[in-house]
Amino acid sequence: MPLSELLAIGAAICIALSGMLISELTGKVHVLRLARWQLTSAFVMTALVATILGGWRTLDQQALIHLALSSLFGIMIASTTYFATIYAIGPRSTALLFSLTSPFALVLGYGFLGETISLRQLLGIALVILGIVLAIGLKGGSREAAAKIAWAGIALGIVTAFGQALGSLFARPAMAAGVEPFTAMAVRAGLGALFFAGLAVLPLPAWRGSYIFTPRLMLIAVGAAFVGTGLGMSLLMAALASGKVGIVSTLSSMTPVVILPMVWVRTGKAPPPLAWIGAALAVVGTAFISL
């Protein structure tokens, strides 16, 4: 297997592991505080790499505007709802719902950039949606409260995927203009970190109440940022540098599959067969869209 494909699979594993780490913070760290910790860590990591690579020279005013809009939708909104989705329905279902990013990006590209959609890509969208429905299920739950949590989590996951797709849409002009990838991520993460730092001075429930700070909790949050944003994005960038975009995008989207063994090890219970089938269909659907 070519190195680029191994790197792309490594990126999927890192993103899955990051989701598992974040799930350990459920009920312990508020999503707004977690977002602040994560984005601050991500900014420090990516800004350091951008400085080493000299990427700041690739920025101009127009690129900054596009990256700011990308940060608004893909970071400030989508990161918050991503963490909230993991808290509500767990990392496995969140990874599946995140697969909707590809269909949303395809539709947005068609609507705003004049890109075409083939029949194969339409089939890919259908497979992604079918995989999510099969793996998550739409029965609700035996108790009304549990059903409400599930539906709220699904709604948050959809918002996350749509926000990520919008973030990618606004970032495309900047990346096409030659902005260095780590620099672009540093700008997006830095603006997000400033936003959540500003929220920290407001008298919000996130900064008080039953959430107790411990070094262990921050270590988990920073570790998730390092594994997901730092290492995961580095592997993805390296894969894109030498591999075909469609293949790399497909392999890096295998998070819903690779996270299943992690959930199995963590909980001691094997995910149901439909979870495996649904995750596989979501990856195949993404392949139809990307390749």
Backbone torsions as a table, in degrees:
resi	resn	phi	psi	omega
1	MET	NA	132.8	-179.9
2	PRO	-59.2	153.3	-178.3
3	LEU	-59.5	-38.7	-178.1
4	SER	-60.7	-37.0	-179.7
5	GLU	-71.5	-37.6	176.1
6	LEU	-64.3	-39.2	178.4
7	LEU	-64.8	-39.7	179.7
8	ALA	-65.2	-42.4	176.8
9	ILE	-64.2	-38.4	176.5
10	GLY	-60.8	-38.5	177.4
11	ALA	-63.1	-41.7	178.8
12	ALA	-62.7	-40.7	179.0
13	ILE	-64.5	-42.0	179.7
14	CYS	-63.3	-42.8	179.6
15	ILE	-64.7	-40.0	177.8
16	ALA	-63.9	-44.3	179.7
17	LEU	-63.9	-37.6	177.3
18	SER	-61.1	-42.2	177.3
19	GLY	-62.8	-38.9	178.0
20	MET	-64.0	-40.8	178.6
21	LEU	-64.3	-42.8	179.8
22	ILE	-62.1	-36.8	-179.6
23	SER	-63.3	-23.7	178.1
24	GLU	-68.9	-14.9	-178.0
25	LEU	-95.4	2.4	-178.8
26	THR	-57.9	126.7	179.5
27	GLY	77.7	1.5	-177.0
28	LYS	-115.8	-33.5	-179.3
29	VAL	-131.3	127.1	179.4
30	HIS	-65.2	148.7	-176.0
31	VAL	-59.6	-35.2	-179.8
32	LEU	-68.8	-40.1	177.3
33	ARG	-67.5	-41.2	178.3
34	LEU	-61.4	-42.5	178.6
35	ALA	-60.4	-41.6	179.3
36	ARG	-63.3	-46.2	178.7
37	TRP	-61.5	-47.5	-176.2
38	GLN	-63.6	-48.4	-174.7
39	LEU	-70.9	-34.6	175.4
40	THR	-62.8	-44.7	177.9
41	SER	-62.8	-45.1	-179.2
42	ALA	-62.6	-39.2	179.0
43	PHE	-63.6	-46.3	-179.3
44	VAL	-58.9	-45.1	-178.4
45	MET	-63.8	-52.5	-175.1
46	THR	-72.0	-33.5	178.6
47	ALA	-66.1	-36.6	178.1
48	LEU	-63.4	-45.5	178.8
49	VAL	-64.8	-42.0	179.8
50	ALA	-60.9	-38.1	179.2
51	THR	-67.7	-42.6	179.1
52	ILE	-62.1	-39.9	-177.9
53	LEU	-82.9	-7.5	-177.8
54	GLY	71.6	28.3	-174.7
55	GLY	-72.7	-19.5	-177.7
56	TRP	-62.8	-24.3	179.7
57	ARG	-69.9	-16.2	-177.6
58	THR	-84.8	-2.7	-178.4
59	LEU	-88.0	145.8	168.8
60	ASP	-138.1	178.1	-174.2
61	GLN	-61.6	-42.9	-178.8
62	GLN	-64.6	-40.9	178.6
63	ALA	-63.9	-39.6	179.1
64	LEU	-62.3	-38.6	178.6
65	ILE	-63.7	-46.4	179.9
66	HIS	-64.4	-40.6	-179.7
67	LEU	-69.5	-32.3	176.5
68	ALA	-65.2	-43.2	176.5
69	LEU	-65.2	-38.8	177.2
70	SER	-62.3	-39.3	178.4
71	SER	-66.5	-39.3	-179.7
72	LEU	-57.3	-50.2	-175.6
73	PHE	-86.1	-43.4	-173.6
74	GLY	-84.3	-20.8	-177.4
75	ILE	-114.6	-61.7	-174.8
76	MET	-62.1	-44.1	-179.3
77	ILE	-86.4	-53.9	-172.0
78	ALA	-66.8	-36.5	179.2
79	SER	-64.4	-42.6	179.7
80	THR	-62.1	-47.6	-179.1
81	THR	-70.4	-28.1	176.6
82	TYR	-63.7	-48.4	178.4
83	PHE	-63.2	-41.8	-179.8
84	ALA	-64.3	-34.5	178.5
85	THR	-66.4	-44.0	177.5
86	ILE	-60.1	-42.5	179.0
87	TYR	-62.9	-36.1	-173.4
88	ALA	-81.6	-45.0	-172.6
89	ILE	-128.2	5.3	174.8
90	GLY	91.3	163.1	-176.2
91	PRO	-68.9	-30.9	-177.8
92	ARG	-65.5	-51.2	-179.9
93	SER	-67.5	-34.1	178.2
94	THR	-63.0	-43.2	179.1
95	ALA	-61.1	-38.0	178.3
96	LEU	-65.7	-47.8	-179.7
97	LEU	-63.5	-29.6	178.3
98	PHE	-65.2	-20.7	177.0
99	SER	-63.4	-18.8	178.5
100	LEU	-69.0	-11.0	179.6
101	THR	-58.8	-42.2	-179.2
102	SER	-62.2	-49.9	176.2
103	PRO	-60.4	-41.3	178.7
104	PHE	-62.8	-43.4	179.7
105	ALA	-62.9	-38.2	179.1
106	LEU	-63.6	-46.4	-179.2
107	VAL	-66.6	-40.8	178.6
108	LEU	-65.8	-38.8	176.5
109	GLY	-62.7	-37.9	177.0
110	TYR	-66.4	-42.7	-175.1
111	GLY	-76.0	-35.1	-172.0
112	PHE	-111.7	-23.4	-177.4
113	LEU	-112.5	-0.2	178.2
114	GLY	72.5	18.8	179.1
115	GLU	-74.2	154.1	-177.9
116	THR	-94.3	156.4	176.5
117	ILE	-122.6	122.4	-179.0
118	SER	-88.9	167.5	177.0
119	LEU	-62.7	-36.1	177.7
120	ARG	-62.2	-40.2	179.6
121	GLN	-69.4	-35.9	174.7
122	LEU	-62.4	-40.2	175.7
123	LEU	-63.0	-38.0	177.8
124	GLY	-61.7	-42.1	177.0
125	ILE	-60.4	-44.2	179.7
126	ALA	-62.4	-40.4	-179.8
127	LEU	-66.8	-40.0	178.0
128	VAL	-61.3	-47.5	-179.2
129	ILE	-64.3	-42.8	178.6
130	LEU	-61.8	-42.9	179.2
131	GLY	-60.9	-41.3	179.2
132	ILE	-65.9	-43.8	179.6
133	VAL	-62.2	-43.0	-179.9
134	LEU	-65.6	-44.6	-173.7
135	ALA	-74.7	-39.6	-177.8
136	ILE	-88.7	-40.6	-177.4
137	GLY	81.8	151.6	-179.2
138	LEU	-123.3	31.1	-178.0
139	LYS	-85.6	-13.6	-176.4
140	GLY	85.8	-112.2	-178.3
141	GLY	-173.2	170.9	-178.5
142	SER	-74.6	-19.8	179.2
143	ARG	-120.4	142.9	-175.1
144	GLU	-61.5	-39.8	-178.9
145	ALA	-62.9	-43.5	179.6
146	ALA	-64.3	-39.0	179.0
147	ALA	-63.6	-39.8	179.1
148	LYS	-64.0	-41.4	178.3
149	ILE	-62.2	-42.6	-179.7
150	ALA	-62.4	-46.9	-179.0
151	TRP	-67.2	-37.6	176.8
152	ALA	-63.3	-40.9	178.1
153	GLY	-64.2	-41.6	178.3
154	ILE	-62.7	-42.7	178.6
155	ALA	-62.6	-42.3	178.3
156	LEU	-64.4	-38.5	178.4
157	GLY	-64.3	-39.1	177.7
158	ILE	-65.5	-42.4	177.3
159	VAL	-61.4	-39.9	178.5
160	THR	-60.3	-49.2	-178.9
161	ALA	-62.9	-42.1	179.9
162	PHE	-67.1	-39.8	177.7
163	GLY	-63.7	-40.7	177.6
164	GLN	-64.1	-40.2	178.9
165	ALA	-64.8	-41.8	176.5
166	LEU	-64.2	-39.9	178.0
167	GLY	-60.6	-41.3	177.6
168	SER	-66.5	-39.2	-179.5
169	LEU	-60.1	-46.1	-178.7
170	PHE	-73.8	-25.5	-179.5
171	ALA	-79.1	-21.6	-174.9
172	ARG	-55.6	-46.8	-179.2
173	PRO	-60.9	-38.0	179.4
174	ALA	-66.1	-43.7	-179.6
175	MET	-68.3	-37.3	178.4
176	ALA	-65.5	-26.9	180.0
177	ALA	-80.3	-4.8	174.8
178	GLY	101.7	16.7	177.3
179	VAL	-67.6	133.6	-179.7
180	GLU	-63.8	132.6	-171.8
181	PRO	-56.7	-44.0	-179.3
182	PHE	-68.2	-32.1	176.7
183	THR	-66.6	-42.7	177.7
184	ALA	-60.5	-43.7	179.4
185	MET	-66.8	-36.3	178.7
186	ALA	-63.8	-40.5	177.9
187	VAL	-64.4	-47.4	-179.0
188	ARG	-62.3	-47.1	-179.5
189	ALA	-67.9	-39.0	-179.5
190	GLY	-63.4	-43.4	177.4
191	LEU	-64.7	-39.3	177.1
192	GLY	-63.9	-41.9	178.8
193	ALA	-62.8	-41.0	177.3
194	LEU	-62.7	-39.9	-179.9
195	PHE	-61.7	-48.2	-178.1
196	PHE	-74.1	-27.5	173.2
197	ALA	-66.4	-36.8	175.8
198	GLY	-65.3	-38.5	177.5
199	LEU	-64.1	-27.6	-176.2
200	ALA	-65.0	-23.1	-179.5
201	VAL	-85.0	-8.6	178.8
202	LEU	-85.2	150.8	-179.3
203	PRO	-78.4	65.9	-179.1
204	LEU	-93.8	152.5	178.4
205	PRO	-59.2	-22.8	-178.1
206	ALA	-62.1	-26.8	-174.2
207	TRP	-96.4	4.9	178.4
208	ARG	-145.6	-177.0	176.2
209	GLY	96.3	-142.5	-169.6
210	SER	-85.3	0.0	-178.7
211	TYR	-85.1	118.1	-175.7
212	ILE	-109.3	128.7	179.4
213	PHE	-76.8	134.7	169.8
214	THR	-139.3	149.8	177.8
215	PRO	-56.9	-32.9	-179.0
216	ARG	-64.3	-41.8	-179.8
217	LEU	-64.0	-43.5	178.6
218	MET	-65.8	-36.3	178.9
219	LEU	-62.6	-40.8	177.5
220	ILE	-63.9	-44.3	-179.4
221	ALA	-62.7	-45.8	179.5
222	VAL	-67.4	-38.1	177.4
223	GLY	-62.2	-40.0	177.1
224	ALA	-63.7	-38.9	178.2
225	ALA	-66.3	-41.1	-179.7
226	PHE	-65.3	-46.6	-177.4
227	VAL	-67.2	-45.5	-175.8
228	GLY	-78.7	-58.8	-176.2
229	THR	-80.6	-45.3	-177.6
230	GLY	-71.1	-68.9	-176.7
231	LEU	-71.3	-46.0	-177.4
232	GLY	-59.9	-47.8	179.9
233	MET	-68.1	-33.0	178.0
234	SER	-64.5	-44.4	177.8
235	LEU	-63.0	-40.3	-179.9
236	LEU	-65.4	-43.6	178.9
237	MET	-62.4	-40.9	179.1
238	ALA	-65.6	-37.4	179.0
239	ALA	-66.5	-41.7	-179.4
240	LEU	-68.3	-25.7	-178.3
241	ALA	-68.7	-27.6	-175.5
242	SER	-124.6	-8.3	-176.5
243	GLY	-112.9	172.3	177.3
244	LYS	-77.0	136.4	-172.5
245	VAL	-58.7	-44.7	-177.0
246	GLY	-62.8	-45.7	-179.4
247	ILE	-66.3	-44.4	-179.9
248	VAL	-63.3	-42.5	179.9
249	SER	-62.2	-40.4	-179.7
250	THR	-67.1	-48.9	-178.1
251	LEU	-65.7	-36.0	179.5
252	SER	-72.9	-13.7	178.4
253	SER	-90.5	9.7	-178.6
254	MET	-78.7	9.7	-179.7
255	THR	-51.5	-43.8	-180.0
256	PRO	-60.2	-25.6	179.2
257	VAL	-84.8	-49.0	-174.8
258	VAL	-70.3	-19.3	-179.9
259	ILE	-77.2	-19.7	-177.1
260	LEU	-62.4	-47.2	176.0
261	PRO	-61.6	-33.2	178.2
262	MET	-64.7	-43.3	177.3
263	VAL	-63.1	-40.2	179.4
264	TRP	-60.0	-47.2	-180.0
265	VAL	-66.2	-41.3	-175.6
266	ARG	-69.7	-41.5	-175.0
267	THR	-95.3	-20.1	-176.1
268	GLY	79.2	5.4	179.7
269	LYS	-121.9	132.0	179.3
270	ALA	-71.0	133.5	174.2
271	PRO	-59.2	148.1	-178.9
272	PRO	-64.2	157.9	-178.8
273	PRO	-54.2	-38.5	-179.3
274	LEU	-63.7	-26.9	177.6
275	ALA	-64.9	-42.5	178.8
276	TRP	-67.8	-43.4	-179.7
277	ILE	-64.1	-46.1	-179.4
278	GLY	-62.8	-41.7	179.3
279	ALA	-64.3	-41.7	179.0
280	ALA	-63.5	-42.6	178.6
281	LEU	-63.0	-38.2	179.4
282	ALA	-63.8	-39.8	179.1
283	VAL	-68.9	-42.0	177.7
284	VAL	-62.4	-41.5	177.5
285	GLY	-61.4	-41.4	176.8
286	THR	-63.4	-36.6	177.3
287	ALA	-63.2	-43.2	178.4
288	PHE	-60.8	-34.4	-179.7
289	ILE	-75.8	-40.5	-170.6
290	SER	-86.5	-36.1	-170.9
291	LEU	-76.5	NA	NA
